């Protein structure tokens, strides 16, 4: 539950605060183009970006789990985080 809640908050912060930022940057331009598409498509992430993002998350959680002797809990969090992302991007 904590991981799913974190994912929702993280998605809101990235989307609302970063992609809809008042500061012009490449990510906000790409996101604006996404809103201008004549059809509904949620995902902007290519396979490379999604793989890199979830790879970093996996590395962090597995590393934290190994160092903190809580690997099963971290793997559960990783599965939940990945599931939330997969459902959102579907």
N, C-alpha and C positions, 0 to 999 in steps of 0.2 A: 504494500500500500504506500509506503514511504517513497519507493522508487517511482511508482506511477505518478504520485503527487509531484515529486521533483521534476519528472519529465514534462508534465503539464505546465508547471511554472517556468521551466527552462524554455519550452517552446514559446510561451507567451512573451517572455523577455526577449528572446532572439527575434521573434516576429515583430512585436510591437515597438520595442525600444531600439533594435538594431536595424531591421529592414525597413521600418517606417520612420527612421531617424530624420531629424531636420538637417543633419549634415549630409551632403552629397558624397557618395562613394560608390564604387562599382556594385557592391551587393544591393544597395537600394535601387540602383538603376535596373539591374536584372529583375529585382522583385517587382518594380513598377511595370516592366514589360509583361511579367507574369499576370498581373491584374488586368492588363489590356488585351489579353488573348480573347478571341471570340468564342472560346469554348471553355468548359470547366476542366481544369487539370491542376491538381494540388501540388504535385512534386516538381520542384525545379532541380532537384539533385540528380546528377548523373550517377552511374554506378561507381565511378572512381571516387567522387566526393563522399558518397554514402559509405563506401568501403573504408575510406580513410577515417571518416568521423567515428564509425562504430569500432574500427580498429584501435583508435586512441582510447575510446571508452573501455573497450575490452582490456587493453593493456593496463590501464589505470586500475580497473576493478580486480583483475587477476593479480596484479602486483600488490595492491592493498590487501587482498585476501591472503596472499602468501606471506607477506610481512606481518600481518596482524593475526595470523592463525585463525582466520574466519573465511577461508576459501569457499565453503559451501554457501554461506550467506551472500558473498560477493557474486558467485555464479548465479544465484537466484536473482539478484539485483540486475545482473547483466542480461539474463533472459527476459526479465520484465521490461527493462529499458529498450531492448531490441524489439520486443513485441509491441510496445507502445509506438515506436518509430515505424514499424512495419504496418500497423493498423492505420496510422496517420497518413502514410505515404501511399497506401493502397487505393 
